[in-house]
Amino acid sequence: MQIKRMEILASKKRFIKRECFVKNFLGVESRFTSYQKSSAVVLPIPFEKTTSYGKGTAKGPDAIIEASQYVELYDEETNTEPYRKGIHTMADMDCDGSTEVIFSNITDAISKLLNDNKFPVGIGGEHALTAPIFRAFNNHFQNLSILQLDAHADLRYSYEDSHHSHASVMRRVFEMNPNLVQVGMRAVCKKEADFIQNHNLPVFFAHHLHHDGFQQRIIQALQKNVYITLDVDYFDPSVIPATGTPEPGGFHWYETLSFLQRVFMQKRVVGVDVVELSPAEHQHHADFTISKLIYKLIGYYYKWGNT
Ligand SMILES: [Mn+2]
């Protein structure tokens, strides 16, 4: 497979050769990747400070970009070649130093993208980074919801003495903006369950979702503008085993795509992040699947998004 793609690359000369590959999502040539011409901008954020079980999310962005070199550029679902509309890849966010400084840099970087009318695509890294990303969206947009696809609610007030934990990230988000719609939960603690009930949060638990009509009920719970955060443990571990806190009973490829398509068609999706991939040896299918998912999201944005 790799050899075949390399032959294609060499013969069509469409791609940057791997030897001089410099962190470009999909590895396409520079006329498709300039900042100026691209609405979609990929921002790699290798932030990892609070992962509690399996580790390795700091390596997620590299693995996603590496795997993206093998993603087919034509998308048969939308009959489009989204890369032709431009996908710019930023340099990695610097994730050394204090969490406060890193978070404020993340918010600044996203704010700049939004001021430039970009469609930010954050790739993690651990889920904690969604809070500083969302802060920028929340400052920028009115009527904004956050749609969280995740196995976990991440609503703990704090976790292991940290307010910036992956396990409390959506509590921080909720404090900024209560328009939180959670999908796919199948591991919540009692306090989170109480919090969900007390605040009457629209939480679509995994065991609820295999009934007809659930997709539309979720979409009805969203405001006009939607930011999507996708923790890869939302997927079933058979789809994505490479994540720190896997939970059985998750979601599969096509049901996820059909749901996300509906969201893009019916709402104005203003940005996304995809977090918590922990690349593992012999599980490169997980890296590839997440790369392909990100390309799908960009494709949906170009096809149905408000560009
Ligand atoms: Mn999460």
Residues whose N, C-alpha, C, O or C-beta is under 5 A from the ligand:
A	BS01	MN	H127 D150 H152 D154 H166 D231
